Amino acid sequence: MNVVGIDVGYSNLKLAYGPAAGKMKTLIRPAGAAPKEHFGTRFDGRSQDDFLHVTVDGQDFIAGVSTDRAEMWERSLHADYAKTDSYKALFNAGLLLTEMKDIDVLVTGLPVSQFQDDQLRADLVARFTGEHRVTQKRTVTVKQVKVVAQPIGGLLDYVNQVADGPEEERITDEHRILVVDPGFYSLDWVLVSNGQLQRQSSGTSIKASSVLLEQAGIFIAEEYGAKVSVETLENAIRNGKESILLLGDRVVLAPFLKKASETLSSVTATSIQKALRVESMSPDVIVLVGGGSNFFQQTIQDAFPRLKVVSPQNPVLSNARGFWVLGAAA
């Protein structure tokens, strides 16, 4: 049985795929996608060999590249992202990268606030199920689609990673678990109690990584006289760079990211604490997942000083891996 977990994010496209009885494979690509005509050629005339070419309703798209590679094209940073052509292009790129022609179970996620909308979930299932023409000559058939709240994937991934570890690290249905998932556009959290998602204590904030990077760019401008774009900071972090070049000066990023994190993430922590007020008991553990985990780690720990905050390995891929685990168990 072929299983795919796909997390089409605002910053990265994350994939976990493979046969249910076999070994999971993972891939991550930048979440840039735009019509082919918005991409030029390299200055040396060579081909852009990192481009993925897909089709969306017959139109040629390039997907899986940094968002700033497209000319005269704005990335989608809004709640209707899942309905855009760029999202569909990234979805098709994900199907193409699996090298599968038939997928038995595909699992994906939605931000918590959208997951709680039955119509949005049903719409996504309908659009992802069936035959997809991903290139001019290649089709992929998806037989079954499951949609979950985004952070649930990260929780399943963490549970899977520690299943064979020390007993004190394992999580069971007895635990009340707060899962926090800082993404690029939204930060989501869910409370899981007795194995069930507690909707009234789960939610979404848009004070996420994109806003944090925007604020870091403002702090850099105050000291260096020029603002850095969100895309420049995003690419630097994605590529593991500790500094960038700005007006001929080398700017070390860590102090500005830390300052921005302290400024904004406390607002998010307050939102989570307010959502938990309806609960008679506090969580037992916090699982921090997603690509923005490092930015929010200290603030979440400070907001819940008595609780243990844990994260899966390589948390940027945690949701996709958890989606695959869920699909493989189907």
N, C-alpha and C positions, 0 to 999 in steps of 0.2 A: 504494500500500500504506500503510494507516494504522498508525503506530507510536506506542506510548506507553511512556515510562519513568516509573515511579511509585515513589517512595520514601516509604513510610508510616512516618514517624519518631515518636518519643515526644514531640517538641516541635513539629515542623512536618510538614505534608504537602507534598511537593515533586513537581512534575509537569514533564515535558518531552514534548511531543507534536506530531504533525503528519505529513504524508505523507513517506515515506522519501526521495522525490526533491525534496521542497520544503524550506521553512525551518522549523526547530524553534521552537516556542513554549514558554515556561516560565511556571509559576505556583507561588506558595507561599502556603499558608494555615496558621494555627495548627492543631495536632493535637488540639484538644478535640472530643470527640464523646460524646453521651449521649442517652438517650431524651427525647423532646420535653417530657414532663411535668416534667423537672428544670430547665426554663428558665422564668423569670418574665418579666414585661413591664418595660419601661423605667419609670423613676420619673415621666416626663412622659406616659406612656400611649402613646407612639409605638411603631410596630412595630420589631422588631429586623431592620433591612434587610440586615445582614451575615450572617444565618443561611442555611445551606444545609440544605434539608429533603430527607432521603433515607429509604429504608425498609430494614430489616434483618429478613428473615424475616417480613414483614408489619407489623413494629413501626415507628412513626414515630421517627426520630432527627434530631437537629440536629448538624451536623458542620462542621469547619473554623473553629472559634472558639477563643479562649483557654480553657485548661482550667479556669480559675477562674470561668467564666461559668455553669457548671452548679451547681445547688444540690443538696446531699446526694448527691454523686456523686464517687467517687474515680477519678483517672486510673490507668491500668494501667502500673505500673513493675515488670514482671517478665518472665521469659524466655518465657512463653506469650502474650505480647502479640498475636502474629499470629493467635491462635485466639479472640480476644475479639470481642464484638459492636461495641465501639468501633472496633477495627481494621477490621472489615468495613464499618462506616459510613463511615470515612474513605476506604476503597477505593472504595466506591460514589460518594462525593462526588467523588473524583478522576475516575472515569469520567464523571460528570455534567459536570464542568468542561471536559472535552475537547470537548464538544458533538458527539461521534462516536456513531453507533449501531452501527457495525461496526469492530472493531479487529483487524487482521491479526496483529500481533505486540505483546505486552505483556511488558516486561522489568522485573523487580523484584529486590530483594536481601534477604539475611538476614545477621545478624551471623555472623562467621566460625565461631564455635563451633556455631551452629545449621546453617550451610551444610554443615558436615562430616557432618551427620546425614542420610543418604540418605532416610530416611522423612519427615523434616520437609520436605525439598525436594519430594518427591513429593506430599505432602499439600497444600502451597501451590500447586503446579501444578494439582492436581485441583480445588481450591476456586476458583481464579481463571479456569480455562478454562470456556467455555460462556456461557450466557445469564444475565444478571444483571438483576433488577428493581431499579433504583436509585431510582425513585419509584413512586407508585401507577400512573402512566400511561406510564412510560418504561422500556424495556429496552435493554440494551447487550450485544452479543455479542462475546466475546473468543475468537478462533480458535486462537491459539498463545501459550503462556506460557513464558518463560525465567527461571530463577532463578540468580543469581550471588552470590558473596561480596560483601557490601556495598562494601568499599573498591575493588573492581575497577571499579565505575562511575566513581569519582573519578579513577582512573588513566586510563581511556579518555578522560574529559573533558579531562584535562590534555594527554594525547598529541594529542588533536584540536585543542586550542587552539594548541599550539606547532608543529604540523606544517608550517606555512608560515613559521615564524620563523627566527631565526639557527640555524645548525647546532649550536652549542654548547648550545642549549636543548632540542634534540630528544632523544627517548628511543627507543631501538631494542631489538630482542630481545637485543642484546649486553649491555645494561645489566642489572645485578642491582638491582632496584627494591624498596625498602621503602615500602609505602603505609600511612600512619597515618590513621585516620578517627575523630576524637573526636566521637561523637554525644551525645545527651542521656542515654540510659540506659547505653550501652556504648561503650567505645573499642575499635576493632578495628584489627588490623594484618595485612598479608599481605606475604610476600616472593615476588616474581616473578623467576624466573631462567629464561633461555632461553624466555621467553614462557609459562612454566608456573608455576602457583601451588604453592609449596613448603609443603605442609600442616603438616609438623612444625615449621616456623618461623613459623607464622601463629597468631593467637589472638585472644582477647577478654578485656577487663577491664571490670568494672562500676564502676571508679573513673573515671567520666566526668563530663560537664558537670553532671548533676543533683547529684552528690555535691559537686562543686566549688562550686556555688551554695549548697548547704546549709551548707558550711563558711564561705562568705562571709557568710551570714546570722548565723552564730555570732559571727564577728569583729565584725560591726556591732553585735550585741547587747552585746558586752563593752564597747563604747565609748559606745553611745547608750541602753542600758538596755532595749531591746526588739528582739526578733528579727524579721527580715523574711522572709516566706515565699519559697520557691523560685519560686512562680508570679509574685510581684511582681517579683523580680529578672529572671526570664525575660522577662516582658512589657516591662520597661524596656529590656533589651538588644535585644529584637526590634524595638522602636520607636526605637532609636537614642538613648535618653535617657542623659545622663551622670550624672544624680542622681535621687533619689527623696525624697519628703517622709515623714518619720518623726517622730511626736510633735511636729509643728510645726517640726522642724529639717530643713534641706536636707542630705542625705547624698550626697556624691560617691562614686560606686561604684568607680572605677578602682583606688584603693589596696587596697580589700578584695578585689576580684577578683584582683588581682596576688598578694596575700598568700596567698589560698586556692589559687591556681594553683601557687605555689612549694611549698606544703605538700603538695599531693596529686599533682600531675602527675609529680613525681620518682619516686613509687611505680610509676606506670605505665611510665615510661621504664625502670626496673629490670626490670619484667616483660618488656618487649620485648627488652632486652639478653640476658636469660636464655634466651628462646626462640631467639635467634640463635646461641647457643653451639654448636649442633649443626652449624652451617655452617662449611665450611673457608675460605670467603672472605666478606669483609664486603660490604655493599651498596655500590653506586656512587653512588646518589642516593636521597633521601627525598622522597616526594610526600605532602604534608600536605593532607588534604581534609576536608570536612564542616563542620557549623555551629560546632563548638567549636575550630576551628583556631587562632583568635587566643589562646585560653586556654593552649594547649599548645605554641605555636611556640617560645618561648625554651627551655623544658625539653627538647624534642626536639633542638634545636640544641646545647644544652649536653651532652646525652647522647652525641651523635655529632659532636663538634667538627670533625672532618676532612671531613665530608660536606656537600654542598650540600642545603639544604632548600627545596623549591619548592612553590607552591600554584597551583591554577587560579584564575581570576578568579571572584569571588562564590562561594566554596567551599561555602556552604550548599546550593547547587543542583547541586553537582558530580556527585553520584551519579546523580541523576535524568537529567541531561544525558548522562552516560556510558551509562546504560541505553538511552537513545534511540539513541545512536550505534551501540551493539551491535545493537539491533533493526533499525535502518535498513540495516545491513550484512548482515542475514540473507538 
